[in-house]
Amino acid sequence: MSTDSSLLLHDVTMAGLQELRFPEEKPLLRGQDATELESSDAFLLAADTDWKEHDIETPYGLLHVVIRGSPKGNRPAILTYHDVGLNHKLCFNTFFNFEDMQEITKHFVVCHVDAPGQQVGASQFPQGYQFPSMEQLAAMLPSVVQHFGFKYVIGIGVGAGAYVLAKFALIFPDLVEGLVLVNIDPNGKGWIDWAATKLSSLTSTLPDTVLSHLFSQEELVNNTELVQSYRQQIGNVVNQANLQLFWNMYNSRRDLDINRPGTVLNAKTLRCPVMLVVGDNAPAEDGVVECNSKLDPTTTTFLKMADSGGLPQVTQPGKLTEAFKYFLQGMGYIAYLKDRRLSGGAVPSASMTRLARSRTASLTSASSVDGSRPQACTHSESSEGLGQVNHTMEVSC
């Protein structure tokens, strides 16, 4: 870890955790059809009026960030990191624009991070530019935390972004309250994989090479409209030279070097609650399964989503929103929403309520008080958010 990164870590003070309550308001939500995504509008036309762009200085160069809202007490920010070949819009717009996801995120600051040079309209890096390593990409994030005054974050990462956020949580565990890791591969590339990637780059265009990372072969053949939409956007929206640098660095990554506690001496693992997500037809499935085997089963949930393929946040935003809501419940964040059935129509959500929680596995209601940041633990996914600590589980939905 660099000296600069260590100083940034010490600059961020930790404070008590504000807990909120979100009981279930709707049944499981349906996903979107691939046909809804065939135009670029599905990716890029969003309610961007509330978002503010920032270019933040870090020890390894500028980082483009867009943010909505401002820090609220001890509440963590939601921080996202996209996959290689995408940017925050291509990766997360469909998910974060989903109506029920907006009901959740309006109570939090949301901060989207673009990897260097991957944002819309990015200038091409000069010849000889050294793209940051995956470890350095993770070490850039404390600068974002410090810049906006976040106490800590709940990270949502996809693919390469999931790897970056996991590395960030390993280096700076006190800055991470929880992680949602979609399509994470904890392993570095072996020689055979490296050779296959090299050969593919010689015989395919860069967008097509990236598509094979994002989608399975079955999807590439059968899901023509969705794949064509992404092929067009990857080729037209993301600077190709910059993308090549990010792609090369991701394929040069090292193993995350994590092990399940108790399996090896002084095992390193993620200390925060983690939700692992993968589609049942995703190229990353084996990597996610292996990552699950290396994490603490008492704080890890493994969610395998049916009929979602390689990009569940795009093809099944409703199901992922529902899972994210339960994940927040497990950490003690629940929103009291008025019941539409009693009001006879749509009603804005009520104000957020701060609850006290015991440090044991069960939750107890208490009067509204300020407390120190609770020890993270994961609870059963009931609509009340009450129950015993979960062990690792696989949920197909």
N, C-alpha and C positions, 0 to 999 in steps of 0.2 A: 504494500500500500504506500502511495506517495506521501511525503510530508504535507503537501498541500491538502490532500484528501483527509488526512488525519486532523488538520487544523479545522477544516470545514465541519467535520463531525463534531468536534468539541464546541463549535460555535452554536450548535443547535441544542437548545435545552429541552428536556422532556417534561411534560406536565400531565395532569390528571386527564383521564379519558371521559369524555362526555358520552353517555350512553342513551340510545334512542330506541324506540319500539315500533316495529313494522308488522302488525298482524296481516294475515292474508286477506286480500280484498276480492280477488278474482280466482276462478279456476285456472288450471294450467293454460297458458296462452299459446295460440297457434303460431307457427313460423311463417315466413314469407315465401312466396313462390319465386323460383329462379327468374321467371319472366318479369318480375317487378324490378329486376336489376339489370335489364338488358341495355338501358341507356345510361349515359354518364351522369344524368341528373340523380339517379339513385345513389350514386357515390358522393357527388360533390355539392349538390344543391341542398343546403341545410339551413336551419335557423342560426346563422353565424353572427347575427347582430350583437349578441351578448358576449361574444368571444373577443379576447384581446391577445394580440401577438407580441411576443418578446423574443429577443435574441440575447441569450445569457452567456456571459463570459465564464468559462470553466478552465481547469488546468490543462485541458486538451482541446481547446478551441471553442468556438461559438456553438450554442445549442438553441435551435428554434423550438419555441414552446407556445402553445395557445392555452389560455386559461379563462374559465368562467367562474365568477364569484370571488369572494375574498375569505381569508381564514376566519373561522367562527369559533372562538373559544378554544377548547381542547379537541374539537372534532378533527379527525384526520382528513386529509385531502385524498381524492381518488386520482391516482397518477397512472397513465397508460403508456405503453411502449409497443409499437407496431412490429410486424414481421418484415423480413427482408423482401424487397420488391414492392412494398407498399409505403404509405405514410399514414399519419393519423386519420386522415379523411377516408382513404380507401379501406383502411382496416376497421375503423370504429364508427363511422357515421351511421350505418344501418342500425347498429346496436344501440348507440347512445341517443338516436332519434326515435327509437321505439317508445311509444307512449308510456308504458309502465316503467321503463327504465328512467324516463324523464321524471316520473313521480318520485323515484328514489334519489336521483342525482341532484335534484333541485335543493336538497338539504345539505349538500356537500360542495366544497370547491372541487372542480374537475380540471385537471391539468393534463393535456396531451403533449407528449414529447415526441419530436421527430428526430430520428437519427441524423447525424451530420450530413447535410447535402441531399436529404431525401424529401424535403418539403416541396410543395407546389411552388414553381418559379425559382427554385434554388439555382444559383450560379454554379457553373462547373468548376471543380477544384483545379488548381494549376497543376501542370505536369510535375511529377515528383512528389506530390502531396502524400503524406503518410496517414492513411486512415487509422483512427484509433482502434486498438485491440478491443476485444469483447470485455476484458477486465477494465480497460480505460473508459469504455462507454459507461460501465457501471459506476466508475469513480467520478464521472461528470455529474451524476444525479444529486449528490449533496449540495452542489452549487445551486441547483433549482430549489431544493428544500430551503436553503438559507436565503435565497433571493426573495422568496415569497413569504418567509416566516412560518412555514409549516412546522408543526410539532412532529408529525410522523405521517405516513401515507399508507393507503391501501392500494396495492399495485395490481393492475390488470395488464398482462403481457401476452402476446401471441408469437409463437415460433421463436425467432431470433430475439424478439422483445421479451419473451418469457425467460429466455436464458439470461439476458441482461438484468432483468429485475431479480431473478434468483441470485445472481452473482452480487448484486447490490445488497440484497438481504443478508448474504453471508458476510460481506465486508462491513456493513453498517446495520447490524440487527436492531439497534435501538431506534432506527428511523422508520422501521417497517412494521405496521400493525397487522397486516394480512396480505396474502397474495392469491390472485386468480391466475393460474398459468395454463394457457391454452396451447396445445401442440408443442410442449417443451421436449427437447431432446437433450438429456444431460451429458451425452457422450461426445467426445471429439471425433473427428473423421479419421478412420483407419486408412491404410495405404490403398486398399481395394476401393473404398468409397471415394478417396481422393482421386484415384485414377479414373473412376467412372464419371465423376464430376468434370474432370479435365476433358475427357473424351466427349462428353455431352456438350461442353462449351465450344468444341471445334466443329460439331455437326449441327448445332441448333442455335437459333437466335437467343439473345439474353432473356427476352420475355418468355420464350418457350421453356428455357432452362429453369427459370424461376417458377413457372406454372407447375412443373413437375415436382417442385418442393411444396407448393400450396395445395395441389390437388392430387388425388390418386389416379392411376391409369384408367380405372373405370370411369371416374368423373370426367377425365379429359376426353374420353370417347363419348359418353352418354350425356353429360351436362353441357351441351354445346353453347347455349345462350349465356350461361353464367361464365363459362371459361372464356368465350369470345369477349365478353364485357371486360373481364380482367386483363386479357391480352391487350386490348385496346388501351386501357387506362395505364397499365404498367409501361407500355411503349410510348405513350404520349404525355403522361403527367410527371413521371419520375425521370430525372436526368440520368441518361443511360451510363455515362462515364462514372458518375457518382455511385450509381447502383452497382456497377461492376466492382468497385472498391469495397462496398459493404458486403456484397455477395462473397468476394474472395476472403474477407476477414471472417465472416461467419463460418465459412468452410474450413478455416484454419483454427477454429476454437479448440480449447482444451476441455478435458472432462471437468464437470463441475466439482468433482472431488467431494461428494457427499456420501454418507453412509448412515443406515438406520442405527439409532442409538442402541448400544449393547452388542452390535455385531462385530465391531472392531474397537481397539483401544483408542480412546480420545476421538471418537467419531465426530465429524462435523456434519451438521444438517441444518435445515431451516428451522428456526426457533418459533416462528409465527404460525398461525393457522394458514393452511394452504388448501385451495380447491384446484385439483387438476382436472382439466377438461379436454376431451378429444372426441371427434366424431367416430362412428363405428366403421367408416369407410375412409379413414384419413391415413395419409402416408406416415404421419408421426405417431401412429398408435403404439408401435413397439417401444419407441422412446419414452412415451408417457407412462406406459406400463412399468418400464424399468425405473423411471423416476419415482413412481409410487412405491416401489419395493425398497427405495433408499430413504424414504421419509418416515418421520415419527407417525405411527398409525393412530395415535390418540389425537393428533391435531390435523390429520389429512383426510380430505374427502376426494374420492376419485369418481368423476362423472363421465360416463361414456354415453354420448347422445346419439340416438338412432336417427337415421335419415338426415344426417347433417353434413357428412363428408369432411373435407379439409378445413372449411371455414365456418364453424358453428355459429360464430357471432354474426355472420352474414345470412346464412340460410335458416337458422333457428334462433333469432333474437329473442323471441318470447320465452322459449324454454330456458335460454341462458339467463334472461332477466329473472325468471322465477328462481333458478338455482342461486343466483347472486343475492337475491333477497334472503333466502334461507341461510346463505353463508354469512351475511351481515347479522342475522338473528343469532347465529352461533357465537358471534363476538359481542353480543349484547346490544346491537344497533337495530332497533325496531321502531317503526313509525306508527303512531296512532292515526289511522285514517278513518273518517266517518264512513259508515256503511251506506252505500248507494241504495240498498234495498229499503232502508228505513227512511231515507230522505226523498225517495221518489225520483232521483236523478243524480247526475254527476255533481259531486261536491268537492271543493278544494280540500286538500289534506289539512288536518289540524296542525297547530304548532307543535314543534318537536318537544318531547318530554325527556327530562334527564332522570335516570333511574340509578339507584344504588344496586350493586350486585355483590353477592358474597364471593369470596375467592375460592369457594369450593365448587364442585362439579354442578351443584344445583343452583337455581336462581331463586332469589327471594325478593318479593316486592318491598319497596321501602319508600319513604318520603323523598321528595326531590332534594338531593344534596350534591355537593361537589365532592369527588373522591379522587384518589390517586389512580393512575393508569392501572387497570386490572391486569392480572396475569392472563395471557391469552389461553383460551381453551375452546374446543369445538363441541357444540351441543347437537342433540338430535333435531332433525328438521321437522318440528311440529309447527303448526300455525301459531301456537302460543310462545314458541321459542323456549320452552321449558323442557328439562329432561336430563338424562345422563350423558356423560361425555361419549361422543362417537368414536368408534374405531374406524380405520380405513374401510370404506365401503365403495362398492361399484354400483352406480345407479344408471340404468338405461331408461331413457325417457324419450 
